[in-house]
């Protein structure tokens, strides 16, 4: 019994184990993601997946492939540093500590010597804002001795204040307050100059007053964030005066910006050179030197290592010190000459563009130094007649009519389009669009941030200048013809001009649909249908204009947006074509809409008329002919001939007509002539190869060169004209003779007709006399 019981229990346990294994297999198949199922994948499949994710559908785009092609050998050294850092991290602790200490000390020393920052320490971080965040914590620990023990209670008694410029990066102050756990009232934004100096520099006098007010309020001025190259325009604050002010109030001065890269050059402007006296600065070497995935560096000076450790600027973990390894390898590969050459090349590119912009009309630049400016900001600034009139009228008119009106909005729109076009046509230039508080929308060229990555060369700058000249002429012509287009549309019946200041083109037009008492929903659908068909018809025309539905978001509905134009545009012909095409589409739409109702009424009317015709035929034939046998016999003895009567519906005229003319003439009638297709009133004859909406422009030089040819053409045209006139005269003579012959024939015919009528009257008179004689004889 014991043996049998053990066997039975074993069978039950095996069955239970099989059930659990099956459930486990089901869990693996259903719940584990596909790439993780099974025993793993090979290296080739994983790399192929990475390649597909990197490129995907954007493989054909030049910008993506261009960035990948410009990862040079120095970039490969930076990528190698990340792999070596992972490999070095598995070394034993003692060897790892010695190696990381050597890498960190070497890199810090090299950077301090390169950028003229003596006796400094370095903190390497991935996020470029993290260095400033750690510096703020260092300053808090330094100014509040009991902060480590009491924490926020110390800050509550004496609130710290951090000062940043109004031209600083967007969201920088809010990020610092959120990460430090401070209220937003601890952040003070200092306005820029409004009267003297650059409008992108911090107002030092106003900053002094703000600091005094905060001290009188019981607050503690903690730190000032200055710019050596603002994020927008690239201007540098007055760092010398700001440093004096910080020393006066015992504040910490932190500097950041793209112009700090010029500290590595032999010649440095005095405004940027003052940054070497600051308490800390942040360097973004990855974009300056074209090094991918290298950390940003914050250089700082502080004497207490314990406070630096408490603030997170230094770490006791050797693995975190390996962040400097990619930069350590790349700096050695480039060397001093390579680093200086890259920064100098970027400065020369900006200077070359700036020299070309000085000689260009309708271009306004916003640079701090015309002789040396790493960042070039420019915009399309047309000569607006309204502004010129106000300036000539005097300052009183400017006060009554401020310049900040629709003209500035239009200029911002055009500059937005200009920046996007330049970035698309010359992607290697790296230009982008920026929004500045005073200048509005501008185009920025910052080669220090883009040239090393994109591989920008002098040829790219020359190409950028050529494209800019071409686009400026187009923008000028478009801006000049906008008002003419608006007036022409307002004068045209059936069209409405839609004012859209955010559209960088000739204008926006809408074809108004005549509702005829329809509800709003149906009217809107019909208007959308007509304007969509109008857009399709306009795009089918042979012209250089671009017609679209407008921007994807924020545009007007049921409108046709017209893009930029050139100076040879015939605005009146364009507007007439739009109106005529819209009327044609509307008439076709109305015809299709009314066709069903017209056909239905025509069928009903035909049925009624055919029923009446049947009743009339019964009355004419008589009742006897309707009897089956009698009617057949009667029809055999006396056949009844009746003309077949039917009805035909003319779709063109929309009327019901009889079929008698068809049976008489033994042919199908053409009916009413359909209405002609609407066409513009002005039909301009085009030359071979000339596209629509083009005016023929002829300059004096071109006319002098082709004077002989044009004279010969005029002679040939005169001969053709004289020949055609003579031909018309001959045809007129022939037609006159034919008319005279026809008149003679008509006259003869009339005479013969009168003779026949007289003969008939005589014959009828004779017949009447004969009848009277016979009656008298009877």
VOGU-3710 file (C-alpha; in Angstrom, 3 decimals, decimal comma):
1> xxxxxxxxxx> 0,000/0,000/0,000  2,840/2,359/0,816  4,490/1,678/-2,503  1,283/2,248/-4,424  0,602/5,414/-2,469  4,059/6,815/-3,318  3,539/6,088/-7,016  0,132/7,765/-6,953  1,558/10,877/-5,229  4,425/11,002/-7,745
11> xxxxxxxxxx> 1,985/10,902/-10,644  -0,028/13,743/-9,155  3,091/15,845/-8,542  4,324/15,265/-12,121  0,965/16,323/-13,496  0,969/19,461/-11,346  4,534/20,266/-12,455  3,544/19,943/-16,142  0,650/22,321/-15,623  2,941/24,899/-13,981
21> xxxxxxxxxx> 5,496/24,616/-16,808  2,799/25,137/-19,416  1,512/28,185/-17,542  5,054/29,557/-17,332  5,538/29,094/-21,089  2,266/30,914/-21,741  3,439/33,779/-19,512  6,725/34,034/-21,431  5,009/34,137/-24,820  2,330/36,591/-23,904
31> xxxxxxxxxx> 3,852/39,052/-21,429  7,560/39,345/-22,315  8,304/41,890/-25,091  9,307/40,444/-28,442  12,989/41,487/-28,535  13,577/39,908/-25,115  11,970/36,548/-25,832  14,071/33,471/-26,429  17,824/33,275/-25,905  18,625/36,773/-27,196
41> xxxxxxxxxx> 19,627/38,243/-30,556  22,936/38,449/-32,350  25,013/41,614/-32,644  24,252/42,147/-36,357  20,485/42,251/-35,771  20,825/44,684/-32,896  23,066/47,050/-34,889  20,705/46,849/-37,849  17,859/47,852/-35,546  19,886/50,810/-34,278
51> xxxxxxxxxx> 20,624/51,907/-37,840  16,962/51,776/-38,777  16,041/53,812/-35,719  18,718/56,406/-36,502  17,763/56,958/-40,135  14,292/55,609/-40,732  12,273/57,618/-43,251  14,604/60,631/-42,943  17,409/58,912/-44,843  16,850/61,105/-47,896
61> xxxxxxxxxx> 17,017/64,381/-46,002  20,261/66,214/-46,623  20,394/67,839/-43,194  20,438/64,546/-41,309  23,014/62,887/-43,558  25,100/66,053/-43,542  25,396/66,050/-39,759  26,424/62,407/-39,739  29,078/62,902/-42,427  30,844/65,651/-40,440
71> xxxxxxxxxx> 31,759/63,525/-37,431  35,491/63,742/-37,969  38,369/61,989/-36,266  38,185/64,302/-33,275  34,572/63,207/-32,914  35,639/59,586/-33,069  38,057/60,270/-30,211  35,198/61,648/-28,116  33,069/58,579/-28,879  36,007/56,361/-28,030
81> xxxxxxxxxx> 36,272/58,090/-24,677  32,789/56,924/-23,683  33,658/53,317/-24,474  36,959/53,552/-22,602  35,209/55,060/-19,596  32,952/52,014/-19,364  35,959/49,707/-19,714  38,108/51,576/-17,200  35,328/51,484/-14,599  35,907/47,719/-14,087
91> xxxxxxxxxx> 39,524/48,209/-12,955  40,471/47,658/-9,323  39,741/50,550/-6,997  43,312/51,745/-6,414  44,273/51,807/-10,090  40,941/53,407/-10,988  41,467/56,210/-8,448  44,948/56,999/-9,741  43,814/57,034/-13,362  40,754/59,244/-12,785
101> xxxxxxxxxx> 42,760/61,697/-10,692  45,296/62,056/-13,478  42,626/62,548/-16,173  40,701/65,098/-14,105  43,734/67,147/-13,101  45,164/67,216/-16,634  41,920/68,295/-18,255  41,301/70,992/-15,646  44,792/72,404/-16,034  44,568/72,449/-19,840
111> xxxxxxxxxx> 41,214/74,245/-19,863  42,336/76,845/-17,332  45,428/77,611/-19,414  43,542/77,666/-22,725  40,832/80,067/-21,521  43,060/82,246/-19,283  41,377/81,193/-16,033  44,172/80,799/-13,490  43,937/78,735/-10,271  40,564/77,321/-11,116
121> xxxxxxxxxx> 38,747/74,076/-10,488  36,439/72,296/-12,951  33,098/70,564/-12,757  32,032/68,401/-15,725  28,299/67,994/-16,342  25,969/66,870/-19,108  23,334/69,617/-18,771  24,848/73,046/-19,344  22,615/74,516/-16,603  23,762/72,019/-13,995
131> xxxxxxxxxx> 27,063/73,826/-13,410  25,260/77,069/-12,499  22,963/75,095/-10,222  25,908/73,598/-8,324  27,537/77,034/-8,054  24,331/78,433/-6,508  24,407/75,698/-3,882  28,076/76,465/-3,202  27,270/80,142/-2,654  24,341/79,279/-0,357
141> xxxxxxxxxx> 26,584/77,050/1,740  29,211/79,812/1,879  26,833/82,634/2,846  24,659/80,635/5,257  26,889/78,835/7,767  24,035/76,909/9,433  22,403/75,879/6,130  23,668/72,290/6,466  21,987/71,933/9,859  18,881/74,131/9,747
151> xxxxxxxxxx> 18,196/74,104/6,015  15,348/76,286/4,792  14,808/77,987/8,150  18,034/79,923/7,598  16,869/81,095/4,168  13,468/82,095/5,558  14,959/84,566/7,985  17,063/86,261/5,291  15,802/85,552/1,794  18,530/85,121/-0,883
161> xxxxxxxxxx> 18,284/86,939/-4,200  19,725/85,750/-7,544  20,013/88,353/-10,329  19,798/87,426/-13,996  19,549/89,535/-17,134  16,291/89,905/-19,042  18,247/88,772/-22,116  19,202/85,459/-20,474  17,963/82,071/-21,610  14,244/81,499/-21,377
171> xxxxxxxxxx> 13,257/79,638/-18,232  16,689/79,825/-16,597  15,460/81,587/-13,448  12,500/79,259/-12,991  14,734/76,200/-13,388  17,150/77,437/-10,719  14,345/78,159/-8,259  12,740/74,761/-8,833  15,998/72,845/-8,396  17,101/74,835/-5,359
181> xxxxxxxxxx> 13,686/74,733/-3,676  13,414/78,544/-3,618  10,344/80,653/-4,319  10,217/82,661/-7,530  10,487/85,828/-5,457  14,168/84,959/-4,953  14,775/85,550/-8,675  15,249/89,146/-9,867  15,328/89,951/-13,585  17,480/92,968/-14,410
191> xxxxxxxxxx> 16,307/94,972/-17,460  18,673/95,898/-20,269  19,714/99,366/-21,384  17,033/101,540/-22,895  18,788/104,868/-23,485  22,554/104,359/-23,835  24,653/101,411/-24,956  23,494/98,123/-26,362  19,861/97,222/-25,826  20,957/93,669/-25,020
201> xxxxxxxxxx> 23,343/94,585/-22,177  22,362/94,611/-18,529  21,624/98,061/-17,107  24,339/98,419/-14,434  22,874/101,538/-12,804  19,473/99,930/-12,462  21,090/96,786/-11,037  22,794/98,892/-8,379  19,456/100,376/-7,321  17,809/96,938/-7,218
211> xxxxxxxxxx> 20,563/95,554/-4,975  20,238/98,491/-2,574  16,465/98,057/-2,410  16,829/94,343/-1,621  19,361/95,040/1,128  17,066/97,633/2,676  14,252/95,043/2,560  16,285/92,584/4,611  17,255/90,312/1,721  20,689/88,929/0,909
221> xxxxxxxxxx> 22,098/89,510/-2,632  23,601/86,157/-3,460  24,667/85,734/-7,103  24,679/87,547/-10,441  24,476/85,714/-13,777  26,064/87,772/-16,596  26,397/87,038/-20,324  29,460/87,011/-22,536  27,293/86,626/-25,613  23,548/86,718/-24,985
231> xxxxxxxxxx> 21,565/83,736/-26,303  19,733/85,924/-28,797  21,963/88,668/-30,181  25,373/87,581/-28,845  26,140/90,805/-26,967  28,435/90,930/-23,936  27,549/92,621/-20,667  29,883/95,165/-19,086  31,691/92,512/-17,095  34,297/94,887/-15,622
241> xxxxxxxxxx> 31,713/97,130/-13,973  29,616/94,148/-12,913  32,651/92,608/-11,204  33,250/95,823/-9,268  29,618/95,890/-8,224  29,756/92,257/-7,048  32,878/92,930/-4,998  31,180/95,919/-3,418  28,156/93,896/-2,267  30,072/90,596/-1,743
251> xxxxxxxxxx> 28,196/88,767/-4,475  29,235/85,871/-6,690  29,640/86,611/-10,429  28,940/83,809/-12,890  29,475/84,304/-16,650  28,253/82,187/-19,576  27,923/82,686/-23,307  29,357/81,815/-26,698  31,856/84,692/-26,724  33,872/82,956/-24,019
261> xxxxxxxxxx> 35,316/80,786/-26,797  37,356/83,768/-28,045  39,422/83,664/-24,824  41,504/80,969/-26,514  42,547/83,328/-29,333  45,611/85,535/-29,344  43,589/88,754/-29,517  40,628/89,079/-27,164  38,380/92,114/-26,806  38,533/93,874/-23,462
271> xxxxxxxxxx> 34,848/93,246/-22,760  35,307/89,464/-23,027  38,732/89,460/-21,350  37,095/90,777/-18,157  35,388/87,371/-17,801  38,685/85,897/-16,585  38,203/87,791/-13,296  34,781/86,325/-12,582  34,098/83,720/-9,879  32,873/81,034/-12,270
281> xxxxxxxxxx> 32,153/80,472/-15,973  30,509/77,733/-18,056  32,168/76,498/-21,279  30,315/74,431/-23,904  33,253/72,903/-25,781  31,165/70,337/-27,652  29,525/72,869/-29,988  32,612/75,118/-30,235  34,967/72,349/-31,338  32,521/69,938/-32,970
291> xxxxxxxxxx> 32,917/67,216/-30,331  29,859/64,990/-29,935  28,659/63,957/-26,483  31,387/65,721/-24,512  30,367/67,337/-21,220  30,125/71,026/-20,522  32,662/72,461/-18,067  32,155/74,966/-15,275  35,384/76,583/-14,052  35,221/78,138/-10,582
301> xxxxxxxxxx> 37,457/79,447/-7,830  36,843/78,477/-4,203  39,151/77,783/-1,288  37,066/75,390/0,831  36,983/71,856/-0,648  34,428/70,691/1,909  31,866/73,205/0,719  32,544/72,207/-2,901  31,900/68,598/-1,919  28,700/69,572/-0,101
311> xxxxxxxxxx> 27,492/71,524/-3,135  28,211/68,594/-5,483  30,992/70,276/-7,455  33,405/67,511/-6,513  32,773/63,837/-5,914  34,516/61,041/-4,073  33,265/58,466/-6,600  35,985/57,653/-9,177  33,417/56,684/-11,805  31,963/60,212/-11,890
321> xxxxxxxxxx> 35,443/61,604/-12,536  35,521/59,623/-15,807  33,181/62,186/-17,383  36,286/64,140/-18,358  37,797/61,225/-20,322  36,224/62,046/-23,759  37,350/65,643/-23,411  40,793/64,561/-22,237  41,266/62,461/-25,394  39,840/65,087/-27,774
331> xxxxxxxxxx> 41,932/67,968/-26,458  45,111/65,959/-26,883  44,117/64,980/-30,416  43,357/68,577/-31,493  46,206/70,274/-29,692  46,469/73,977/-29,063  46,764/74,883/-32,748  43,731/72,808/-33,695  41,575/74,351/-30,979  42,593/77,903/-31,866
341> xxxxxxxxxx> 42,160/77,238/-35,600  38,563/76,091/-35,189  37,555/79,078/-33,075  39,410/81,480/-35,366  37,748/79,967/-38,458  34,309/80,540/-36,944  35,138/84,155/-36,162  36,339/84,735/-39,739  33,116/83,315/-41,143  30,986/85,720/-39,117
351> xxxxxxxxxx> 33,215/88,623/-40,103  32,934/87,733/-43,812  29,164/87,672/-43,641  29,078/90,945/-41,734  31,181/92,696/-44,410  28,793/91,532/-47,135  25,731/92,646/-45,196  27,058/96,192/-44,870  26,749/96,725/-48,650  23,267/95,256/-48,911
361> xxxxxxxxxx> 20,078/97,315/-49,167  17,055/96,637/-46,939  19,244/94,736/-44,428  19,688/95,909/-40,858  22,295/94,293/-38,616  22,363/94,117/-34,823  25,943/93,447/-33,723  27,901/94,676/-30,744  31,182/95,278/-32,564  31,295/95,802/-36,327
371> xxxxxxxxxx> 34,949/94,741/-36,466  34,782/91,593/-34,340  31,469/89,908/-33,634  31,236/86,113/-33,347  27,439/86,320/-33,699  25,767/88,156/-36,609  22,091/89,047/-36,302  20,336/90,683/-39,251  16,826/91,283/-40,530  14,973/92,412/-43,628
381> xxxxxxxxxx> 13,981/96,025/-42,970  12,127/97,601/-45,908  11,603/101,326/-46,298  8,044/101,650/-45,101  6,350/104,795/-46,521  4,166/105,312/-43,452  7,185/105,365/-41,150  9,081/107,734/-43,450  6,149/110,155/-43,510  5,931/110,145/-39,717
391> xxxxxxxxxx> 9,661/110,780/-39,395  9,482/113,780/-41,767  6,405/115,128/-39,983  8,237/115,386/-36,668  8,272/113,735/-33,258  4,697/114,753/-32,480  3,330/112,526/-35,240  5,432/109,622/-33,986  3,926/109,989/-30,543  0,398/110,148/-31,979
401> xxxxxxxxxx> 0,996/107,277/-34,417  3,433/104,747/-32,915  5,525/102,707/-35,312  4,672/99,432/-33,566  1,753/98,645/-35,894  0,922/96,196/-38,631  4,121/97,065/-40,502  6,274/95,487/-37,791  4,089/92,377/-37,744  4,455/92,058/-41,513
411> xxxxxxxxxx> 8,230/92,534/-41,282  8,437/89,847/-38,588  6,485/87,490/-40,809  8,745/88,141/-43,778  11,887/87,679/-41,665  10,533/84,398/-40,341  10,066/83,220/-43,933  13,505/84,557/-44,903  15,255/82,652/-42,123  13,467/79,408/-42,971
421> xxxxxxxxxx> 14,305/79,761/-46,665  17,993/80,464/-46,015  18,263/77,515/-43,628  16,659/75,277/-46,251  18,715/76,509/-49,218  22,066/76,632/-47,385  21,825/74,063/-44,573  25,603/74,135/-43,998  25,386/77,759/-42,851  23,468/76,878/-39,698
431> xxxxxxxxxx> 21,355/80,071/-39,692  18,256/80,111/-37,517  15,451/82,483/-36,521  15,448/84,331/-33,203  12,893/86,553/-31,491  14,391/89,685/-29,934  12,483/92,059/-27,702  13,290/95,276/-29,556  14,242/94,163/-33,067  11,503/91,555/-33,421
441> xxxxxxxxxx> 12,108/88,508/-35,625  15,684/88,265/-36,928  18,015/85,810/-38,635  21,058/84,700/-36,630  24,379/83,368/-37,870  26,457/81,931/-35,017  29,290/79,850/-36,519  30,881/79,217/-33,115  27,856/77,080/-32,261  27,341/75,409/-35,646
451> xxxxxxxxxx> 30,352/75,592/-37,992  32,389/72,836/-36,320  29,433/70,455/-36,402  28,149/71,355/-39,884  31,550/71,922/-41,476  30,757/75,455/-42,615  33,242/76,920/-45,112  33,750/80,271/-46,840  31,900/78,994/-49,905  28,830/78,380/-47,764
461> xxxxxxxxxx> 28,881/81,978/-46,557  29,157/83,242/-50,160  26,255/81,020/-51,163  24,280/82,369/-48,230  24,910/85,926/-49,420  23,786/85,092/-52,975  20,588/83,453/-51,730  19,961/86,406/-49,443  20,207/88,877/-52,331  17,747/86,821/-54,375
471> xxxxxxxxxx> 15,267/86,527/-51,523  15,537/90,215/-50,643  14,456/91,224/-54,168  11,503/88,833/-53,960  10,456/90,146/-50,543  10,725/93,747/-51,711  8,536/93,123/-54,768  6,010/91,155/-52,738  5,752/93,884/-50,133  5,283/96,547/-52,800
481> xxxxxxxxxx> 2,534/94,621/-54,611  0,562/93,660/-51,480  -1,351/96,932/-51,364  -2,087/96,865/-55,103  -3,360/93,311/-54,777  -5,581/94,299/-51,860  -7,138/97,207/-53,753  -7,653/95,100/-56,879  -9,403/92,340/-54,927  -11,683/94,821/-53,145
491> xxxxxxxxxx> -12,739/96,275/-56,516  -13,584/92,852/-57,945  -17,105/91,496/-57,460  -17,253/88,073/-55,849  -13,859/88,226/-54,120  -13,004/89,163/-50,560  -9,586/90,204/-49,296  -8,618/88,479/-46,044  -6,023/90,355/-44,000  -3,578/87,854/-42,544
501> xxxxxxxxxx> -0,467/89,584/-41,229  1,204/86,271/-40,449  1,273/85,186/-44,121  4,581/85,911/-45,938  3,162/86,300/-49,409  1,149/88,477/-51,760  -2,083/88,065/-49,844  -5,118/85,960/-49,050  -8,297/85,939/-51,130  -11,633/84,203/-50,750
511> xxxxxxxxxx> -14,312/83,627/-53,361  -17,674/84,531/-51,827  -20,452/82,062/-52,576  -23,967/83,413/-53,163  -26,030/81,563/-50,594  -29,577/82,250/-51,948  -31,156/81,728/-48,550  -29,322/78,530/-47,580  -28,479/77,725/-44,004  -25,049/78,454/-42,599
521> xxxxxxxxxx> -23,786/74,853/-42,589  -24,706/74,229/-46,208  -23,358/77,607/-47,237  -20,024/76,913/-45,528  -19,744/73,513/-47,212  -20,435/75,035/-50,629  -17,902/77,808/-50,015  -15,306/75,245/-48,964  -16,045/73,161/-52,065  -15,744/76,137/-54,423
531> xxxxxxxxxx> -12,544/77,517/-52,878  -10,960/74,052/-52,871  -11,806/73,653/-56,554  -10,487/77,161/-57,206  -7,179/76,274/-55,564  -6,906/73,136/-57,673  -7,607/75,047/-60,893  -5,060/77,752/-60,058  -2,350/75,197/-59,339  -2,989/73,624/-62,756
541> xxxxxxxxxx> -2,168/76,889/-64,525  1,266/77,466/-66,031  2,546/80,138/-63,681  5,400/80,739/-61,262  3,067/81,541/-58,372  2,350/79,217/-55,482  -1,228/78,776/-54,305  -2,002/76,953/-51,068  -4,491/76,604/-48,232  -2,177/78,568/-45,942
551> xxxxxxxxxx> -0,437/77,472/-42,747  -1,409/74,211/-41,121  -2,401/75,894/-37,871  -3,924/79,320/-37,361  -4,886/80,038/-40,974  -8,210/81,266/-42,310  -10,673/78,712/-43,646  -11,924/78,524/-47,244  -9,241/80,837/-48,597  -6,544/80,808/-51,251
561> xxxxxxxxxx> -3,107/81,893/-50,044  -0,774/83,369/-52,670  2,976/83,150/-52,051  5,822/85,484/-52,876  5,998/87,153/-56,309  8,444/88,946/-58,583  8,359/92,432/-60,078  6,896/91,331/-63,430  3,602/90,169/-61,915  0,411/91,442/-63,550
571> xxxxxxxxxx> -1,840/91,846/-60,514  -4,989/92,772/-62,439  -4,728/89,713/-64,679  -4,204/87,507/-61,628  -7,274/88,866/-59,845  -9,435/88,619/-62,992  -8,371/85,015/-63,508  -9,226/84,132/-59,907  -12,642/85,768/-60,172  -13,454/84,164/-63,558
581> xxxxxxxxxx> -12,339/80,731/-62,404  -14,426/81,064/-59,261  -17,518/82,042/-61,249  -17,016/79,084/-63,568  -16,757/76,669/-60,639  -19,815/78,219/-58,988  -21,931/77,939/-62,155  -20,891/74,331/-62,648  -21,720/73,639/-59,030  -25,131/75,237/-59,384
591> xxxxxxxxxx> -25,801/73,269/-62,575  -24,997/69,982/-60,884  -26,958/70,981/-57,820  -30,119/71,868/-59,769  -29,876/69,022/-62,281  -31,797/66,496/-60,182  -34,661/68,871/-59,464  -34,895/70,039/-63,071  -34,923/66,497/-64,448  -37,598/65,418/-61,962
601> xxxxxxxxxx> -39,867/68,325/-62,866  -39,258/67,691/-66,564  -40,310/64,033/-66,243  -43,488/65,006/-64,415  -44,326/67,628/-67,029  -43,632/65,152/-69,843  -45,941/62,604/-68,255  -48,740/65,176/-68,014  -48,301/66,285/-71,633  -48,183/62,727/-72,903
611> xxxxxxxxxx> -51,400/61,930/-71,020  -53,084/64,935/-72,607  -51,799/63,845/-76,029  -53,301/60,389/-75,507  -56,668/61,905/-74,591  -56,575/64,126/-77,683  -55,686/61,115/-79,858  -58,706/59,196/-78,472  -60,993/62,080/-79,322  -59,605/62,270/-82,864
621> xxxxxxxxxx> -59,837/58,525/-83,541  -63,318/58,091/-82,102  -64,831/55,480/-79,815  -65,348/52,781/-82,500  -61,663/52,534/-83,210  -61,017/51,556/-79,605  -63,124/48,374/-79,835  -60,710/45,458/-80,576  -62,372/43,811/-83,599  -64,362/46,767/-84,884
631> xxxxxxxxxx> -61,400/49,071/-84,601  -59,229/46,759/-86,702  -61,834/46,502/-89,458  -62,447/50,231/-89,402  -58,749/50,998/-89,568  -58,479/48,592/-92,544  -61,255/50,308/-94,487  -60,363/53,847/-93,418  -56,797/54,125/-92,026  -56,185/56,917/-89,518
641> xxxxxxxxxx> -52,857/58,634/-89,934  -51,596/60,539/-86,887  -48,203/62,084/-86,514  -46,215/60,574/-83,620  -45,934/62,993/-80,722  -43,217/62,724/-78,098  -41,220/64,898/-75,701  -37,503/65,498/-75,327  -35,764/67,159/-72,365  -33,029/69,658/-73,181
651> xxxxxxxxxx> -30,468/69,512/-70,321  -28,665/72,614/-71,539  -31,747/74,840/-71,638  -33,612/72,983/-68,887  -36,861/72,905/-70,914  -39,246/70,295/-72,339  -39,530/70,275/-76,161  -41,594/68,384/-78,745  -40,153/65,635/-80,949  -42,111/66,701/-84,066
661> xxxxxxxxxx> -39,120/68,577/-85,574  -37,093/65,394/-85,172  -39,595/63,316/-87,174  -40,023/66,020/-89,790  -36,297/66,648/-90,382  -35,330/63,003/-89,724  -32,396/64,319/-87,586  -31,703/65,096/-83,932  -31,777/68,828/-83,239  -28,867/70,557/-81,538
671> xxxxxxxxxx> -31,110/72,548/-79,244  -30,064/75,680/-77,454  -26,438/76,698/-77,553  -24,821/76,239/-74,121  -23,577/79,344/-72,346  -19,935/80,227/-72,929  -17,297/79,496/-70,309  -16,474/82,595/-68,266  -13,146/84,067/-69,189  -11,331/87,185/-68,067
681> xxxxxxxxxx> -12,326/90,387/-69,796  -8,739/91,082/-70,681  -7,263/88,362/-72,866  -3,584/89,086/-73,169  -1,635/87,457/-75,943  1,396/85,652/-74,536  4,712/85,120/-76,183  6,018/81,589/-76,738  7,285/80,242/-73,414  5,827/83,132/-71,424
691> xxxxxxxxxx> 3,883/82,055/-68,344  0,682/83,486/-66,952  0,453/86,697/-64,936  3,701/88,078/-66,386  4,229/91,600/-67,638  6,674/92,140/-70,504  9,595/94,158/-69,087  12,066/95,764/-71,492  15,039/97,726/-70,265  16,846/100,416/-72,234
701> xxxxxxxxxx> 19,983/98,324/-72,647  18,095/95,387/-73,982  16,183/97,631/-76,355  19,346/99,189/-77,775  20,933/95,804/-78,345  17,922/94,432/-80,210  16,852/97,587/-82,038  17,662/96,217/-85,498  15,911/92,959/-84,838  12,834/94,669/-83,439
711> xxxxxxxxxx> 12,770/97,061/-86,450  12,810/94,098/-88,840  10,024/92,490/-86,880  8,005/95,693/-87,077  8,437/95,806/-90,865  7,278/92,226/-91,197  4,280/92,960/-88,975  3,402/96,007/-91,120  3,579/93,912/-94,318  1,400/91,228/-92,761
721> xxxxxxxxxx> -1,030/93,891/-91,610  -1,254/95,506/-95,063  -1,719/92,080/-96,655  -4,481/91,249/-94,234  -6,174/94,604/-94,879  -6,104/94,025/-98,656  -7,462/90,547/-98,149  -10,270/91,909/-96,006  -11,061/94,519/-98,674  -11,196/91,855/-101,384
731> xxxxxxxxxx> -13,394/89,708/-99,205  -15,581/92,710/-98,550  -15,917/93,388/-102,313  -16,812/89,771/-102,976  -19,315/89,776/-100,158  -20,838/92,998/-101,512  -21,262/91,444/-104,960  -22,794/88,343/-103,401  -25,176/90,533/-101,425  -26,234/92,400/-104,570
741> xxxxxxxxxx> -26,817/89,100/-106,381  -28,853/87,828/-103,472  -30,902/91,031/-103,488  -31,566/90,590/-107,223  -32,585/86,978/-106,651  -34,879/88,030/-103,834  -36,383/90,759/-106,008  -37,001/88,273/-108,837  -38,479/85,820/-106,406  -40,794/88,484/-105,022
751> xxxxxxxxxx> -41,892/89,413/-108,551  -42,600/85,798/-109,402  -44,486/85,392/-106,183  -46,696/88,402/-106,988  -47,385/87,002/-110,483  -48,342/83,644/-109,060  -50,608/85,269/-106,501  -52,305/87,328/-109,254  -52,735/84,189/-111,406  -54,234/82,367/-108,458
761> xxxxxxxxxx> -56,652/85,219/-107,793  -57,717/85,285/-111,457  -58,145/81,537/-111,506  -60,164/81,642/-108,334  -62,349/84,415/-109,843  -62,934/82,380/-112,989  -63,788/79,326/-110,930  -66,311/81,322/-108,926  -68,055/82,597/-112,127  -68,203/79,051/-113,516
771> xxxxxxxx> -69,805/77,757/-110,320  -72,446/80,541/-110,427  -73,312/79,704/-114,039  -73,762/76,038/-113,250  -76,043/76,836/-110,321  -78,147/79,127/-112,498  -78,504/76,396/-115,157  -79,627/73,951/-112,509
//
